[in-house]
Amino acid sequence: MKEKKREESDTKYQAKRRTFELKRFDYSSFMHDLHGGRKDQEVLSQLTKYADAQAKAFLSTARKVEEMIPQLEALSLEVQVADKEFQLQRTEREEKRRALEKSTKAY
C-alpha cells in the first residue's frame, strides 16, 4: 500500500516537474528572444519597412510637386501682381483721404 502511494506521489511529482521545466524553458526562450534575439529583429524589421515606405512616399510627393513648379510659379506671379495692385489702390485711397482731411470746405 505504501509502495503504491509512493509510486503515485512520484508520478505526480514527475508530471509537475516536467510541466515546470517546460514552462521554464518557454519563459527562458521568450526572454532570450525579447532581449537581443528574434523580437529585436522583428521590431527592427518593422521600423525599417516603415521608414522605407515613408521615404518612398516623400519621394513620390516630391516628384509630383516638381512637376507642378511652373504652375506654382505662375500662381506666385499672379499673387504678386494682385498684391501690387492692392497696394496701389490702398495708397490712392490714403492720398484721397488725406486730401479730404486737408480740404477746408465745410459740409
Residue frames relative to the residue before (quaternion, step in Angstrom):
aa qw qx qy qz dx dy dz
M 1.0000 0.0000 0.0000 0.0000 0.00 0.00 0.00
K 0.6677 0.4882 -0.2943 0.4787 3.54 0.92 -0.96
E 0.6325 0.5464 -0.3204 0.4458 3.55 1.02 -0.79
K 0.6501 0.5205 -0.3043 0.4624 3.56 1.02 -0.87
K 0.6580 0.4955 -0.3075 0.4764 3.62 0.95 -0.87
R 0.6420 0.5268 -0.3160 0.4589 3.52 1.01 -0.83
E 0.6428 0.5187 -0.3098 0.4709 3.56 1.02 -0.84
E 0.6415 0.5079 -0.3129 0.4823 3.63 0.99 -0.82
S 0.6488 0.5197 -0.3053 0.4645 3.53 0.98 -0.91
D 0.6539 0.5023 -0.3063 0.4756 3.59 0.95 -0.85
T 0.6398 0.5228 -0.3221 0.4623 3.58 0.98 -0.84
K 0.6531 0.5002 -0.3116 0.4756 3.59 0.94 -0.89
Y 0.6522 0.5213 -0.3105 0.4544 3.54 0.96 -0.95
Q 0.6606 0.5111 -0.3030 0.4588 3.58 0.91 -0.90
A 0.6460 0.5114 -0.3179 0.4691 3.59 1.02 -0.83
K 0.6625 0.4921 -0.3038 0.4760 3.59 0.94 -0.89
R 0.6511 0.5194 -0.3147 0.4553 3.53 0.97 -0.89
R 0.6406 0.5232 -0.3129 0.4669 3.59 0.97 -0.86
T 0.6518 0.5067 -0.3035 0.4757 3.60 0.93 -0.92
F 0.6531 0.5143 -0.3090 0.4620 3.58 0.95 -0.91
E 0.6710 0.5029 -0.3004 0.4546 3.59 0.87 -0.95
L 0.6421 0.5124 -0.3250 0.4685 3.59 1.00 -0.77
K 0.6709 0.4853 -0.2999 0.4738 3.60 0.91 -0.88
R 0.6328 0.5251 -0.3300 0.4636 3.56 1.03 -0.79
F 0.6459 0.5145 -0.3118 0.4701 3.58 0.98 -0.87
D 0.6520 0.5119 -0.3151 0.4622 3.61 0.93 -0.90
Y 0.6644 0.4990 -0.3013 0.4678 3.58 0.93 -0.90
S 0.6502 0.5142 -0.3136 0.4631 3.57 0.94 -0.89
S 0.6485 0.5085 -0.3156 0.4705 3.58 0.97 -0.84
F 0.6393 0.5252 -0.3219 0.4602 3.58 0.97 -0.85
M 0.6711 0.4945 -0.3034 0.4616 3.59 0.89 -0.91
H 0.6434 0.5026 -0.3301 0.4737 3.61 0.99 -0.73
D 0.6427 0.5083 -0.3218 0.4743 3.56 1.01 -0.77
L 0.6660 0.5280 -0.2978 0.4348 3.54 0.98 -0.88
H 0.7887 0.2573 -0.1220 0.5448 3.59 0.93 -0.90
G 0.8620 -0.0371 -0.0224 0.5051 3.52 -0.15 1.33
G 0.6627 0.5006 -0.3150 0.4594 3.55 1.15 0.26
R 0.8630 -0.0995 0.0931 0.4864 3.50 -1.06 -0.85
K 0.6487 0.5336 -0.3352 0.4267 3.62 0.92 -0.82
D 0.6235 0.5212 -0.3411 0.4724 3.57 0.98 -0.78
Q 0.6598 0.5117 -0.3010 0.4607 3.55 0.96 -0.90
E 0.6347 0.5297 -0.3274 0.4577 3.60 1.01 -0.79
V 0.6660 0.4954 -0.2970 0.4720 3.57 0.90 -0.97
L 0.6539 0.5109 -0.3092 0.4646 3.56 0.92 -0.89
S 0.6424 0.5249 -0.3150 0.4610 3.56 0.99 -0.84
Q 0.6735 0.4902 -0.2993 0.4653 3.60 0.88 -0.91
L 0.6582 0.5007 -0.3139 0.4664 3.60 0.94 -0.84
T 0.6413 0.5185 -0.3230 0.4644 3.58 1.02 -0.77
K 0.6410 0.5132 -0.3227 0.4708 3.59 0.96 -0.84
Y 0.6508 0.5169 -0.3137 0.4592 3.58 0.97 -0.89
A 0.6703 0.4960 -0.3024 0.4617 3.60 0.87 -0.93
D 0.6383 0.5267 -0.3209 0.4606 3.58 1.01 -0.80
A 0.6650 0.4942 -0.3024 0.4712 3.59 0.90 -0.92
Q 0.6533 0.5131 -0.3149 0.4592 3.58 0.97 -0.84
A 0.6493 0.5114 -0.3181 0.4644 3.60 0.94 -0.84
K 0.6484 0.5084 -0.3213 0.4668 3.59 0.97 -0.81
A 0.6439 0.5147 -0.3239 0.4643 3.58 0.99 -0.80
F 0.6455 0.5137 -0.3213 0.4650 3.61 0.97 -0.82
L 0.6631 0.5014 -0.3081 0.4627 3.58 0.94 -0.86
S 0.6303 0.5252 -0.3286 0.4680 3.57 1.02 -0.77
T 0.6565 0.4986 -0.3047 0.4771 3.58 0.94 -0.88
A 0.6364 0.5310 -0.3291 0.4525 3.58 0.97 -0.82
R 0.6431 0.5151 -0.3285 0.4617 3.60 0.98 -0.79
K 0.6539 0.5107 -0.3160 0.4602 3.58 0.96 -0.86
V 0.6566 0.4963 -0.3113 0.4751 3.58 0.96 -0.85
E 0.6283 0.5480 -0.3336 0.4401 3.57 1.02 -0.80
E 0.6395 0.5174 -0.3190 0.4707 3.56 1.07 -0.74
M 0.7165 0.4560 -0.2455 0.4673 3.58 1.11 -0.64
I 0.3680 0.7670 -0.4695 0.2365 3.62 1.25 -0.03
P 0.6622 0.4919 -0.3497 0.4441 3.68 0.77 -0.79
Q 0.6548 0.4997 -0.3159 0.4710 3.59 0.98 -0.80
L 0.6488 0.5139 -0.3187 0.4620 3.58 1.00 -0.80
E 0.6451 0.5089 -0.3215 0.4706 3.58 1.03 -0.77
A 0.6356 0.5160 -0.3303 0.4697 3.59 1.00 -0.79
L 0.6446 0.5129 -0.3174 0.4698 3.58 0.96 -0.84
S 0.6379 0.5311 -0.3179 0.4582 3.57 0.99 -0.85
L 0.6504 0.5081 -0.3153 0.4684 3.59 0.97 -0.83
E 0.6417 0.5215 -0.3245 0.4594 3.58 0.97 -0.85
V 0.6546 0.5024 -0.3114 0.4712 3.57 0.96 -0.82
Q 0.6390 0.5204 -0.3322 0.4588 3.59 0.97 -0.77
V 0.6426 0.5093 -0.3207 0.4741 3.59 0.98 -0.84
A 0.6553 0.5046 -0.3141 0.4661 3.59 0.91 -0.89
D 0.6307 0.5289 -0.3306 0.4617 3.61 1.02 -0.77
K 0.6545 0.5058 -0.3189 0.4628 3.59 0.94 -0.86
E 0.6461 0.5143 -0.3185 0.4654 3.57 0.97 -0.85
F 0.6500 0.5151 -0.3132 0.4626 3.57 0.97 -0.86
Q 0.6448 0.5157 -0.3162 0.4673 3.58 0.98 -0.87
L 0.6418 0.5228 -0.3183 0.4620 3.57 1.00 -0.85
Q 0.6472 0.5103 -0.3125 0.4723 3.59 0.94 -0.90
R 0.6603 0.5174 -0.3082 0.4487 3.55 0.91 -0.92
T 0.6466 0.5164 -0.3148 0.4648 3.57 0.96 -0.89
E 0.6495 0.5152 -0.3177 0.4601 3.58 0.94 -0.88
R 0.6552 0.5084 -0.3140 0.4622 3.60 0.93 -0.86
E 0.6484 0.5137 -0.3229 0.4597 3.58 0.98 -0.84
E 0.6466 0.5171 -0.3177 0.4621 3.56 1.00 -0.81
K 0.6473 0.5075 -0.3206 0.4697 3.57 0.97 -0.86
R 0.6430 0.5229 -0.3252 0.4555 3.58 0.96 -0.85
R 0.6574 0.4990 -0.3175 0.4669 3.60 0.91 -0.89
A 0.6348 0.5279 -0.3288 0.4584 3.55 1.02 -0.82
L 0.6557 0.4958 -0.3115 0.4766 3.58 1.02 -0.81
E 0.6372 0.5280 -0.3325 0.4523 3.59 1.00 -0.74
K 0.7117 0.4608 -0.2571 0.4637 3.59 1.00 -0.84
S 0.5424 0.6167 -0.4272 0.3781 3.55 1.14 -0.41
T 0.3672 -0.7598 0.5047 0.1820 3.50 -1.03 0.81
K 0.4020 0.7177 -0.4808 0.3036 3.55 1.22 0.14
A 0.2717 -0.7367 0.5952 0.1706 3.51 -1.02 0.76
Y 0.2867 -0.7721 0.5443 0.1591 3.52 -0.89 0.83
